[in-house]
Amino acid sequence: MAEYDIKETLDCKGMLCPMPIVKTSKKIKEMEIGDVLEMISTDPGAIPDMQAWSNQTGHELLEAKEEESLYRFVVRKTH
């Protein structure tokens, strides 16, 4: 597993689509270019949502994986 210098962690457990994406978008705007955000969700729909969000926004999705019903995403702000 790659190691990242995670600047902030966003807890979106219990939130359903589109809230994890809305919260991620809001938080990433507050961060500096190059910062890394970790987002934790319990919504299985977050996987395709985060991939689509990354493609649309251009922010780099470094990691997306499921661990015991938790979905963990690591995103680097690129602009």
C-alpha positions as CSV (number, residue, x, y, z in Angstrom):
1,M,0.0,0.0,0.0
2,A,1.3,3.4,-0.9
3,E,1.8,6.0,1.8
4,Y,0.6,9.5,1.4
5,D,1.0,12.5,3.6
6,I,-2.7,12.9,4.4
7,K,-3.5,16.5,5.3
8,E,-7.1,16.0,6.4
9,T,-9.6,13.2,6.9
10,L,-13.3,13.6,6.0
11,D,-15.7,11.3,7.9
12,C,-18.8,10.8,5.7
13,K,-19.9,7.6,7.4
14,G,-23.7,7.2,7.4
15,M,-24.2,9.8,4.6
16,L,-25.8,8.8,1.3
17,C,-25.2,10.0,-2.2
18,P,-24.6,12.8,-3.0
19,M,-23.4,14.0,0.4
20,P,-20.0,12.3,0.4
21,I,-19.2,14.0,-2.9
22,V,-20.6,17.3,-1.9
23,K,-18.6,17.3,1.3
24,T,-15.4,16.2,-0.6
25,S,-15.8,19.0,-3.1
26,K,-16.3,21.6,-0.4
27,K,-13.3,20.3,1.6
28,I,-10.9,20.1,-1.3
29,K,-11.6,23.7,-2.3
30,E,-10.4,24.7,1.2
31,M,-7.1,22.9,0.7
32,E,-3.8,23.8,-1.0
33,I,-2.7,22.3,-4.4
34,G,-0.8,19.1,-3.7
35,D,-2.6,18.4,-0.4
36,V,-4.1,15.0,0.1
37,L,-7.6,14.3,1.5
38,E,-8.8,11.0,2.8
39,M,-12.6,10.5,2.7
40,I,-14.3,7.6,4.5
41,S,-17.8,6.5,3.5
42,T,-20.2,3.7,4.2
43,D,-22.1,4.3,0.9
44,P,-21.2,1.7,-1.7
45,G,-22.3,4.2,-4.4
46,A,-19.4,6.4,-3.3
47,I,-17.0,4.2,-5.4
48,P,-18.4,5.1,-8.9
49,D,-19.3,8.6,-7.6
50,M,-15.7,9.3,-6.5
51,Q,-14.3,8.0,-9.8
52,A,-16.7,10.2,-11.8
53,W,-16.0,13.2,-9.6
54,S,-12.2,12.7,-10.0
55,N,-12.6,12.5,-13.8
56,Q,-14.8,15.6,-13.9
57,T,-12.8,17.8,-11.5
58,G,-9.3,16.6,-12.5
59,H,-8.3,15.9,-8.9
60,E,-6.2,12.8,-8.6
61,L,-7.8,9.8,-7.1
62,L,-4.8,8.0,-5.5
63,E,-6.7,5.2,-3.8
64,A,-10.2,3.8,-3.7
65,K,-10.8,0.7,-1.7
66,E,-13.3,-1.2,0.5
67,E,-12.3,-2.3,4.0
68,E,-15.0,-4.1,6.1
69,S,-18.0,-2.1,4.7
70,L,-16.0,1.1,4.8
71,Y,-15.0,2.8,1.6
72,R,-11.7,4.7,1.8
73,F,-10.7,7.3,-0.8
74,V,-7.5,9.3,-1.0
75,V,-7.5,12.3,-3.3
76,R,-4.7,14.8,-4.2
77,K,-5.8,18.4,-5.0
78,T,-4.3,19.2,-8.4
79,H,-5.5,22.7,-9.1
